C-alpha cells in the first residue's frame, strides 16, 4: 500500500490544515508509519496511549463494548481523518477502540512530536481545542444512548451506572472485570482473604478476653462446611449475575473458615509432642497451638492477594493510571 501524496492527505486533517506544505512535508518525513490488516486492533478502549494517528489510506472504525458484550460502532475514519489527539491533549485513557476495517496505512505522531508541534504552531492547538470540544459533546451523547440501549436511557439506568464517567475507575471495573466475567473470581479471593483476617482477629480477641475461643473455632469450622455446601447448591440453582456474585463471595468465606480450622489441625499433628503433657491437671494450650499456624495463614493470604492481583492486572493498571492522572490534576490545582 502506498499513498500518492501524503501532504495532500494531511491537509484534509482539520487541526493540521493551518500548516504550510513545507511543514506538512517535514511532518511526513519525521513521523512514523504503521500498517494494519483488516480486523487488527490499532488502539484499545481504556488503554493508555498518547500518540496521534492520521489515516493515509484505508478505513478504520471506532467502537466501544456494550454491557451485553457486543461492539457498538461510534465513528469511521478514512483518508484525512485523525484519532488519538484527545488522549494526547488530556492524558486520559482512550475512550474507544479503533480497529482496521480494510488495509490501513497510518501516519503516527508521537506524543512528544505532537507537543512540539502545538508549541511551535499555537494555531494547531486552537483548532484542536475547538474540534475536540465539538466532538466530545456529540460523542458523550452517543455513548450514553448506545450503552443504555432501547428504553434504557440515562433517566432509566441505575444510579450507580449513571455516575460512571469516561476514564473513571468504575467504568474500568465494568469494562475490564464485570464484562469479562472476572468479578466472580475476584469476589471469591477477596472473601477468602477478608475472612481469614477477620476470623484471626476474632480468635485473638476471644483468647485475650477468654470468651470461649474453642467454641468460636468450632463454630467457624462448622459454619464453613455449611456455607460451602449451601454455596455449591446455590451455584447449580441460580444463574442471575447478582446472585452468582453472592455465591462466589460465600464460597470464598467458606473456604477461609475451613482453612482456618484445618491450620489448627495441621499444627496439632505436627507440634503435638511439643505441647502435650501427661499431667491431666495441666490444661491443653489451644492458644499456643493456634499461634503456631500464623505463618501459614500469612503465607496463604499473601499468595491469595498475589493471585488476585495477577488475575486483574489489567484493571489495576488502568485504575493506577486514572488515580495518577487525577492526582496530577489535583496537585496542579493546588499549585495554581
WOVEN-V216411 format. One record per helix or strand of 2 or more residues. SS is the DSSP state (2 for helix, 1 for strand). FROM is the first residue (numbers start at 1). LEN is the number of residues. If there is no record, write none. Layout:
BEGIN
{{SS | FROM | LEN} {SS | FROM | LEN}}
END
This chain:
BEGIN
{{2 | 6 | 6} {2 | 14 | 3} {2 | 21 | 10} {1 | 32 | 5} {1 | 41 | 3} {1 | 52 | 6} {1 | 60 | 6} {1 | 71 | 7} {1 | 82 | 2} {2 | 85 | 6} {1 | 97 | 4} {1 | 104 | 6} {2 | 111 | 10} {2 | 122 | 27} {2 | 154 | 3} {2 | 159 | 4} {2 | 169 | 10} {2 | 183 | 27} {2 | 213 | 25} {2 | 241 | 35} {2 | 286 | 6} {2 | 294 | 18} {2 | 313 | 23}}
END
